[in-house]
Amino acid sequence: MTHWIHGPLPHHEEVNVVFFRGIALDALTQGLLDQKRMPLAYSKGPDWGLVMHDMLSWESGDYDLAHYGQLCPYGSELVMFVLEPCLAKAHGPSFQYYRDGRLVTSFSFETPYCRAGDEPDLMLPALTAANLIGPEADLDRDDDEERIAEAISGFFSLPELVMP
């Protein structure tokens, strides 16, 4: 089984995975469309919902990420994974967490010890417990990206995303 961090949708390489709560699916979908990002799949659970969308805009030359802060009104949260930030250069995934429209924490899977946001150390206990940062860190394994995705998912109690 392939872990979803390595491509959750067949035939779509540059997909962002967004878990959301506190915002209506319709509002999030419309916000993505307004930013010219095509939603590709969605699911709504009892706590967290899920939207997968094209990373890049359908507008030629727009290679920036969507403006997730604008999609996250007061009272809502977004946990966002960029799966292939630069497919041609083989960069690893990255993660961002937004609450009430502001970036709380973010980091690249390549450098989980370099975090940004209003609360950059929010994930510190989960990353340390998973031996992804700190004195016991082990980041030279083939499953590093899966371990990071699992630490994030566990920290936020995200629903399981099962891929065939």
CORRABEL-V773719 format. One line per field, one symbol per residue. phi: phi as a letter, one per 20 degrees, with the letter a starting at -180 (. if undefined). psi: psi as a letter, one per 40 degrees, with the letter a starting at -180 (. if undefined). A space follows every 50 residues. Layout:
phi = ???
psi = ???
//
This chain:
phi = .efffdofcgmceddddcebbncfgfffffffffemdefdbbbcdfdddb cdbgfeffegnedfffefgfecfgncccdcdefcfbgfelfffccbcdcl ndfebbaeffcfeddcofcfegegfffffelebnfegcddefdgffffgf ffgfgelfffdedf
psi = hhidefgehiehdghihhhiieiiddddddddddefhhhdiiihadciih hhihdiiehhegeiiigdddegiheiihhhhhdgdgddefiiiiiihihf eihdiiiiddgeegiiidgdededdddddefdiadehgffiefddddddd dddddefiihhhi.
//
